[in-house]
Amino acid sequence: MEVSRLGVTQEALDVIDELRGRFGPLMFHQSGGCCDGSSPMCFEDGDFKVGESDVLLGYIDDCPFYMSRDQFEYWKHTHLTLDVTKGRGSSFSLEIPMGIRFLIRSRLLTEDELEALDKMDAL
């Protein structure tokens, strides 16, 4: 069973492609409440300094996606899907000037998914 903590909508992939064309390689960090609440923020790769307190959840369209370890403790039982919506957010994320913002849709992981992820983490 192939399991991931992350998913992405086609609409979000289209925005990522457009931003990558403008800025080059990208990265995401799931905000812990600053500015636009708990929102995924998109940066040029390396513009957001990740540290030991950040967890790499995986990759979305070859873009690393991080979250703070403390926040991950609350979200570790969920599958996160990156999406976009109309409306200007109040963060430093690259898509904001486009009149849209990234958002996360979440669902609880199934017991089978959690078990598979635990096995992957043990490797």
Secondary structure, 3 states (H helix, E strand, C coil): CCCCCEEECHHHHHHHHHHHHHHCCEEEEECCECCCECCEEEEECCCCCCCCCEEEEEEECCEEEEEEHHHHHHHCCEEEEEEEEECCCCCCCCCHHHCEEEEEEEEECCHHHHHHHHHHHHC
